[in-house]
Amino acid sequence: MTERIKPYSEEQMVRLLNELVEAYWKRNEASETVNEFEERNTQPTPPDSFDSVRELTDYNNSRARYDTRLGDLQGQLEVARRQYEWASENVRRVLPQGTSVVHMVRSNYVSGRYTISHLDSGEVKLGPPN
């Protein structure tokens, strides 16, 4: 059985498409932040032996800071991915498969003209207008 389509106002449709574009960019930014952190920071490597309790403590504190920051960034990325998937699912419900729409986004977060496509594969894709 096919899912029933509910009616949307133009304002609601604009909001739905804006959410997709914003979620797309937030997901990309979160991914870049994780990658930059991993490129600029290396996980502390323990020596073969610690010469003092102070060195062991410093190592563990350094490792905890690294793990905490990386975990926080990865958590933010996971939230951004879920938000993008949620927004994509909403677009899948309203944009027929195999079609696209050109949409102008103007928000505090991002602006520009985008082509939003619902591919035959079911994937939602963003790109510049054709």
DOLO-755642 format. One record per atom (N, C-alpha, C): residue number from 1; x, y, z. Coordinates in Angstrom, 3 decimals. Layout:
[NUM [X Y Z]] ...
This chain:
[1 [0.843 -1.175 0.000]] [1 [0.000 0.000 0.000]] [1 [0.893 1.245 0.000]] [2 [0.551 2.213 -0.812]] [2 [1.332 3.450 -0.877]] [2 [0.966 4.373 0.265]] [3 [1.979 5.132 0.666]] [3 [1.782 6.101 1.741]] [3 [0.903 7.245 1.241]] [4 [-0.029 7.654 2.062]] [4 [-0.913 8.754 1.686]] [4 [-0.153 10.067 1.773]] [5 [-0.370 10.899 0.776]] [5 [0.256 12.219 0.721]] [5 [-0.635 13.191 1.473]] [6 [-0.040 13.966 2.352]] [6 [-0.815 14.991 3.042]] [6 [-0.607 16.324 2.345]] [7 [-1.568 17.205 2.422]] [7 [-1.415 18.509 1.765]] [7 [-0.419 19.399 2.513]] [8 [0.307 20.198 1.758]] [8 [1.271 21.148 2.308]] [8 [0.976 22.519 1.729]] [9 [1.172 23.534 2.535]] [9 [1.139 24.893 2.000]] [9 [2.495 25.159 1.349]] [10 [2.568 26.191 0.530]] [10 [3.850 26.534 -0.078]] [10 [4.868 26.869 1.001]] [11 [4.436 27.543 2.056]] [11 [5.335 27.886 3.168]] [11 [5.886 26.632 3.838]] [12 [5.042 25.628 4.037]] [12 [5.497 24.379 4.640]] [12 [6.482 23.653 3.730]] [13 [6.210 23.686 2.425]] [13 [7.092 23.030 1.462]] [13 [8.457 23.728 1.438]] [14 [8.458 25.063 1.471]] [14 [9.714 25.822 1.513]] [14 [10.492 25.456 2.766]] [15 [9.816 25.391 3.896]] [15 [10.479 25.043 5.159]] [15 [11.094 23.648 5.079]] [16 [10.364 22.708 4.509]] [16 [10.842 21.335 4.379]] [16 [12.100 21.275 3.508]] [17 [12.098 21.997 2.387]] [17 [13.261 22.002 1.499]] [17 [14.430 22.755 2.127]] [18 [14.148 23.849 2.827]] [18 [15.206 24.578 3.542]] [18 [15.865 23.685 4.577]] [19 [15.068 22.914 5.305]] [19 [15.609 22.017 6.329]] [19 [16.559 21.000 5.702]] [20 [16.211 20.507 4.517]] [20 [17.088 19.551 3.838]] [20 [18.422 20.194 3.493]] [21 [18.382 21.382 2.897]] [21 [19.625 22.044 2.487]] [21 [20.476 22.377 3.709]] [22 [19.861 22.912 4.741]] [22 [20.618 23.242 5.959]] [22 [21.209 21.985 6.598]] [23 [20.422 20.915 6.651]] [23 [20.919 19.660 7.231]] [23 [22.069 19.100 6.412]] [24 [22.006 19.248 5.101]] [24 [23.080 18.799 4.217]] [24 [24.382 19.510 4.568]] [25 [24.313 20.840 4.680]] [25 [25.530 21.602 4.974]] [25 [26.024 21.370 6.392]] [26 [25.137 21.232 7.340]] [26 [25.550 20.963 8.722]] [26 [26.217 19.589 8.830]] [27 [25.690 18.607 8.108]] [27 [26.315 17.273 8.097]] [27 [27.716 17.356 7.499]] [28 [27.855 18.070 6.382]] [28 [29.173 18.208 5.756]] [28 [30.155 18.937 6.670]] [29 [29.698 19.998 7.315]] [29 [30.574 20.738 8.229]] [29 [30.993 19.885 9.413]] [30 [30.069 19.105 9.956]] [30 [30.406 18.231 11.084]] [30 [31.422 17.177 10.657]] [31 [31.268 16.653 9.458]] [31 [32.219 15.664 8.942]] [31 [33.597 16.290 8.752]] [32 [33.633 17.488 8.206]] [32 [34.909 18.192 8.027]] [32 [35.578 18.470 9.371]] [33 [34.796 18.826 10.363]] [33 [35.346 19.111 11.691]] [33 [35.996 17.868 12.288]] [34 [35.337 16.722 12.162]] [34 [35.928 15.471 12.657]] [34 [37.223 15.170 11.910]] [35 [37.177 15.296 10.585]] [35 [38.383 15.013 9.786]] [35 [39.526 15.952 10.143]] [36 [39.237 17.238 10.292]] [36 [40.275 18.204 10.664]] [36 [40.853 17.888 12.040]] [37 [39.999 17.531 12.981]] [37 [40.488 17.186 14.321]] [37 [41.435 15.988 14.235]] [38 [41.031 14.966 13.486]] [38 [41.865 13.765 13.386]] [38 [43.178 14.040 12.644]] [39 [43.154 14.963 11.670]] [39 [44.382 15.315 10.946]] [39 [45.338 16.130 11.806]] [40 [44.791 17.009 12.627]] [40 [45.621 17.931 13.419]] [40 [46.025 17.373 14.778]] [41 [45.329 16.366 15.222]] [41 [45.588 15.817 16.550]] [41 [45.808 14.319 16.431]] [42 [46.819 13.838 17.128]] [42 [47.040 12.397 17.150]] [42 [46.688 11.881 18.532]] [43 [46.189 10.684 18.536]] [43 [45.869 10.059 19.815]] [43 [47.177 9.855 20.571]] [44 [47.203 10.252 21.838]] [44 [48.444 10.084 22.617]] [44 [48.899 8.620 22.621]] [45 [50.166 8.435 22.386]] [45 [50.750 7.095 22.378]] [45 [51.516 6.891 23.684]] [46 [51.240 5.800 24.364]] [46 [51.955 5.578 25.628]] [46 [53.400 5.162 25.376]] [47 [54.288 5.585 26.242]] [47 [55.682 5.116 26.130]] [47 [55.751 3.649 26.562]] [48 [56.899 3.050 26.351]] [48 [57.074 1.663 26.793]] [48 [56.963 1.556 28.308]] [49 [57.407 2.624 28.991]] [49 [57.282 2.643 30.446]] [49 [57.191 4.089 30.904]] [50 [56.487 4.287 31.987]] [50 [56.335 5.624 32.569]] [50 [57.369 5.773 33.682]] [51 [58.080 6.898 33.660]] [51 [59.130 7.118 34.664]] [51 [58.578 7.594 35.994]] [52 [57.295 7.990 35.987]] [52 [56.712 8.451 37.251]] [52 [55.192 8.375 37.163]] [53 [54.589 8.472 38.322]] [53 [53.130 8.508 38.392]] [53 [52.630 9.771 37.694]] [54 [53.387 10.860 37.790]] [54 [53.020 12.120 37.127]] [54 [52.917 11.912 35.618]] [55 [53.900 11.205 35.018]] [55 [53.864 10.935 33.577]] [55 [52.653 10.086 33.203]] [56 [52.344 9.093 34.026]] [56 [51.174 8.243 33.785]] [56 [49.898 9.076 33.871]] [57 [49.845 9.934 34.880]] [57 [48.677 10.807 35.054]] [57 [48.536 11.754 33.867]] [58 [49.625 12.367 33.459]] [58 [49.588 13.281 32.310]] [58 [49.136 12.559 31.047]] [59 [49.673 11.358 30.836]] [59 [49.280 10.579 29.667]] [59 [47.776 10.301 29.686]] [60 [47.277 9.823 30.809]] [60 [45.861 9.484 30.903]] [60 [44.968 10.713 30.744]] [61 [45.395 11.835 31.302]] [61 [44.610 13.068 31.141]] [61 [44.610 13.536 29.687]] [62 [45.755 13.420 29.042]] [62 [45.853 13.784 27.626]] [62 [44.971 12.867 26.775]] [63 [45.007 11.605 27.070]] [63 [44.181 10.628 26.345]] [63 [42.699 10.909 26.582]] [64 [42.334 11.237 27.813]] [64 [40.936 11.538 28.130]] [64 [40.463 12.774 27.372]] [65 [41.305 13.824 27.313]] [65 [40.937 15.037 26.567]] [65 [40.738 14.725 25.084]] [66 [41.658 13.954 24.516]] [66 [41.562 13.575 23.110]] [66 [40.283 12.767 22.866]] [67 [40.075 11.723 23.663]] [67 [38.909 10.857 23.481]] [67 [37.600 11.616 23.678]] [68 [37.566 12.499 24.667]] [68 [36.353 13.277 24.932]] [68 [36.041 14.201 23.772]] [69 [37.053 14.915 23.284]] [69 [36.822 15.856 22.178]] [69 [36.412 15.117 20.917]] [70 [37.109 14.021 20.595]] [70 [36.758 13.243 19.416]] [70 [35.353 12.663 19.562]] [71 [35.029 12.166 20.723]] [71 [33.684 11.627 20.970]] [71 [32.610 12.682 20.818]] [72 [32.884 13.882 21.321]] [72 [31.924 14.986 21.171]] [72 [31.704 15.318 19.701]] [73 [32.786 15.414 18.947]] [73 [32.680 15.738 17.520]] [73 [31.973 14.637 16.744]] [74 [32.275 13.390 17.068]] [74 [31.608 12.274 16.399]] [74 [30.126 12.235 16.773]] [75 [29.804 12.597 18.005]] [75 [28.402 12.675 18.418]] [75 [27.663 13.757 17.645]] [76 [28.307 14.907 17.455]] [76 [27.702 15.985 16.674]] [76 [27.496 15.557 15.226]] [77 [28.457 14.810 14.683]] [77 [28.332 14.303 13.317]] [77 [27.161 13.328 13.221]] [78 [27.014 12.461 14.187]] [78 [25.910 11.498 14.167]] [78 [24.563 12.212 14.233]] [79 [24.454 13.232 15.061]] [79 [23.218 14.024 15.133]] [79 [22.946 14.685 13.785]] [80 [23.976 15.257 13.172]] [80 [23.819 15.912 11.868]] [80 [23.410 14.901 10.799]] [81 [23.965 13.709 10.847]] [81 [23.573 12.667 9.886]] [81 [22.120 12.274 10.065]] [82 [21.684 12.119 11.305]] [82 [20.279 11.764 11.572]] [82 [19.342 12.873 11.113]] [83 [19.729 14.125 11.348]] [83 [18.896 15.243 10.914]] [83 [18.790 15.276 9.392]] [84 [19.896 14.991 8.699]] [84 [19.856 14.952 7.245]] [84 [18.975 13.802 6.760]] [85 [19.098 12.640 7.377]] [85 [18.260 11.504 6.979]] [85 [16.783 11.809 7.205]] [86 [16.474 12.446 8.321]] [86 [15.085 12.826 8.619]] [86 [14.578 13.803 7.555]] [87 [15.388 14.808 7.219]] [87 [14.993 15.795 6.214]] [87 [14.863 15.127 4.843]] [88 [15.773 14.215 4.519]] [88 [15.694 13.495 3.242]] [88 [14.415 12.669 3.157]] [89 [14.077 12.017 4.246]] [89 [12.854 11.207 4.272]] [89 [11.628 12.083 4.051]] [90 [11.621 13.259 4.642]] [90 [10.498 14.178 4.441]] [90 [10.389 14.602 2.979]] [91 [11.527 14.851 2.339]] [91 [11.515 15.237 0.919]] [91 [11.074 14.060 0.060]] [92 [11.506 12.851 0.400]] [92 [11.076 11.664 -0.355]] [92 [9.553 11.536 -0.371]] [93 [8.923 11.966 0.697]] [93 [7.455 11.851 0.787]] [93 [6.724 12.812 -0.146]] [94 [7.359 13.939 -0.483]] [94 [6.647 14.952 -1.268]] [94 [7.169 15.102 -2.692]] [95 [8.418 14.756 -2.933]] [95 [9.012 14.902 -4.264]] [95 [8.977 13.539 -4.949]] [96 [8.197 13.413 -6.016]] [96 [8.087 12.102 -6.673]] [96 [9.450 11.574 -7.129]] [97 [9.602 10.279 -7.013]] [97 [10.835 9.626 -7.422]] [97 [11.076 9.893 -8.904]] [98 [12.340 10.187 -9.248]] [98 [12.701 10.467 -10.625]] [98 [12.489 11.919 -11.037]] [99 [12.187 12.789 -10.069]] [99 [11.970 14.205 -10.387]] [99 [12.902 15.077 -9.562]] [100 [12.936 16.369 -9.902]] [100 [13.738 17.318 -9.140]] [100 [12.997 18.644 -9.067]] [101 [13.447 19.485 -8.164]] [101 [12.891 20.824 -8.005]] [101 [14.056 21.792 -7.804]] [102 [13.958 22.965 -8.404]] [102 [14.947 24.012 -8.179]] [102 [14.407 24.875 -7.048]] [103 [15.233 25.098 -6.043]] [103 [14.779 25.800 -4.834]] [103 [15.798 26.859 -4.422]] [104 [15.329 28.045 -4.155]] [104 [16.174 29.143 -3.671]] [104 [16.065 29.179 -2.152]] [105 [17.207 29.014 -1.493]] [105 [17.257 29.013 -0.033]] [105 [17.821 30.348 0.434]] [106 [17.127 30.964 1.355]] [106 [17.622 32.178 2.010]] [106 [17.329 32.019 3.497]] [107 [18.380 31.706 4.233]] [107 [18.215 31.563 5.678]] [107 [19.413 32.189 6.362]] [108 [19.372 32.222 7.664]] [108 [20.500 32.742 8.434]] [108 [21.719 31.837 8.292]] [109 [21.489 30.577 7.958]] [109 [22.570 29.600 7.923]] [109 [23.199 29.456 6.538]] [110 [22.377 29.424 5.489]] [110 [22.877 29.173 4.135]] [110 [21.943 29.847 3.132]] [111 [22.490 30.217 2.010]] [111 [21.635 30.746 0.949]] [111 [22.195 30.310 -0.389]] [112 [21.329 30.232 -1.358]] [112 [21.737 29.843 -2.700]] [112 [20.631 29.091 -3.394]] [113 [20.887 28.791 -4.642]] [113 [19.922 28.084 -5.472]] [113 [20.382 26.645 -5.618]] [114 [19.496 25.711 -5.388]] [114 [19.826 24.286 -5.393]] [114 [18.832 23.509 -6.236]] [115 [19.330 22.457 -6.850]] [115 [18.454 21.466 -7.453]] [115 [18.389 20.307 -6.474]] [116 [17.187 19.971 -6.066]] [116 [16.970 18.850 -5.147]] [116 [16.302 17.751 -5.972]] [117 [16.940 16.597 -6.025]] [117 [16.458 15.496 -6.853]] [117 [16.118 14.291 -5.993]] [118 [15.035 13.626 -6.370]] [118 [14.686 12.337 -5.772]] [118 [14.984 11.307 -6.857]] [119 [16.144 10.702 -6.750]] [119 [16.627 9.795 -7.786]] [119 [15.792 8.520 -7.852]] [120 [15.881 7.830 -8.991]] [120 [15.161 6.570 -9.149]] [120 [15.581 5.547 -8.106]] [121 [16.821 5.680 -7.612]] [121 [17.335 4.758 -6.583]] [121 [16.699 5.016 -5.210]] [122 [15.990 6.153 -5.091]] [122 [15.385 6.522 -3.813]] [122 [16.204 7.551 -3.050]] [123 [17.440 7.772 -3.489]] [123 [18.321 8.737 -2.825]] [123 [17.863 10.163 -3.142]] [124 [18.014 11.049 -2.153]] [124 [17.775 12.473 -2.360]] [124 [19.137 13.117 -2.535]] [125 [19.274 13.902 -3.592]] [125 [20.564 14.504 -3.930]] [125 [20.408 16.005 -4.106]] [126 [21.404 16.756 -3.615]] [126 [21.447 18.194 -3.794]] [126 [22.524 18.542 -4.792]] [127 [22.261 19.552 -5.596]] [127 [23.259 19.997 -6.543]] [127 [22.895 21.357 -7.097]] [128 [23.789 21.906 -7.908]] [128 [23.488 23.184 -8.541]] [128 [22.391 22.978 -9.574]] [129 [21.645 24.022 -9.907]] [129 [20.588 23.867 -10.904]] [129 [21.180 23.541 -12.274]] [130 [20.435 22.817 -13.064]] [130 [20.891 22.445 -14.417]] [130 [20.774 23.617 -15.360]] 
